[in-house]
Amino acid sequence: MPTFDIPARGVLKIKNAVFDFNGTLAVDGRLVPGVAERLNALARDIQLYVLTADTFGTVEQACRDVECRVTVVGENPVGPEKAGFVEALGAPVTAAFGNGANDGPMLAVAGLSVAVVGGEGAAAETVALADVVVRDINDGLDLLLKPGRLIATLRR
């Protein structure tokens, strides 16, 4: 389990990572280049989950070569369902990544929350709930793969 000792903030342990799909890992239903490789590298140390309403119906195909568990969530509103999923995993040891308004609730409860401003943009209310805001999902994944980046961003 990756551990981050963040000065003046404390120790953060990450056992799980939960990702929204469309707008976060993917644009228009297709994984952003570089994402699959980074996710598979992360999967060596933590459990990965993709939670999605699967707007384009592509998540299963897009994630077929990624070491993760895919869950298609129910009808609107899905925000509370995503938050409940993170809480059931253990919110303090879970990182959550998202961009949409329905991702805000899971970012609000996660031990580490990352808002991704990618090709779709990001809902302002979700950005306001994040610990870190990144311009691209690969930058977000690198926060966990290259711990110095996360520590530098969150130190006080």
N, C-alpha and C positions, 0 to 999 in steps of 0.2 A: 504494500500500500504506500504510494508516494506521500511523503511528509514534507511540508513546507514550513520552515521556521521563519516567520515574518516579523522583523523587528517592530517593537512597540504595538504589536497586534496579536501575537501568539502563534501557536502551532496549529496548522491546518492539515488534516489527514484526508486524503481522497481515496475512497474505496470504489465509488461508482461515478459514472458520468452519464447524464441524460441529455439527449439532443433532440430538438425539433428538427424536422426534415426540410420541408420547403421554406426557403428563405434563410435557412441556417446552414445546413449541410449541402443543400441543393438549390439550384436556381432553375425554375421552370421544369421541375421534376428530375433533373439530372445532377448527379454529384459534382461539386466544384472540383476541378483538377487539383490533385494533391491530397484530397481529403481521405480517400480510401487507404492510402499508404500510411498517413498519420494515425488514422483510427486503428489500424492493425498494429502499429507500434505501441499505441496506448493500451491495447487489449492485452498486452503481455503483463501489465501490472494492475489494471483495474477492469471492472465489469462495465461494458458499454451497452446503453439502451437508446433506441430511437423511438420517440413518441410522436405520432403524427396523425392528422386527419386524412392524410394521403390525398390531397387535393387533385393531383394529376394521376393517381393510381399507379405510380411507378416505384414506390419505396422498396418492395420486395425484389424487383429486378435490379434496381440501383445498388442495393446493399447485399447482393448475393455473394460477393467476394469479401465482405467485411465481417470481422469477428464481433458481431453485436446481436442483441435481441431486438427485434422490431415488434412494436405494438401499435396497431391502428386504434386510435381513440374514437369514442362515440360522437354523437351529434352535439351541436352547440348547446350550451357553452362547454368547451373542452378545457378551459383554464383550470377549473377546480379539479378535474380528473387528472390533469398533469401534476398539479400540486400534491394531490393525494398519492400519486405514484412515487414522487420524490420522498414524501414523508414515510411511505411504507418501506422504502429502501434504507432509510436512515438519513434524514436531511442533513445533519451536521457533517457526514462523510460523503456527501454527494455534490458533484459539480453539475450545474445546469446551464445549458447553452440554448439561446433562442433569440428571436427577433420580433415575433408578432405579439399583438395584444393578448392573445390566449396563452402566451409563454410567461407573461408577467407573474402569475400566481406561483409557478414553479421556481422562478428566479427569486421570488420573495422568501421562500422557505429554505432554499438550498444553502449548504455551507459555503459554497463558492458559486457566484452567479456571473455569467458572461453574456452580455448582449452583443449580437453580431449585426453590424450594419453592412450588409452585402448588397447584392444586386436588387433586392426587393426593398431595401431600406429597413428601418426598424421603428416600431411604435414608440412614441415618446414616453408613454407610461411604463413600458418595459425597460427602456434605457434608464429611466430614473430609479428602477429597482435593482439595477446591476451593480456588482462590485467592480467590474471591469467592462469597458466597452471597446470592441475591436472593429476594424474596418473590413475584415475578411475572416472567414472561419479558419483558414490555415494559421492566421496569427493567433486566434483563440486556442487552437489545438497546441500550438507551440508553447503556450503558457504552461501547459502541463508537461510537455516533452522537454522543455528547456527551463527548469525551475527558476533560474536566475531572473528570467523575465517577469515571472509572477511576483517574486519577492521584491524586485525593484519597483514594480507598479503599485503594490499594496503597502509597502513599508510606510510608516508615518514619521 
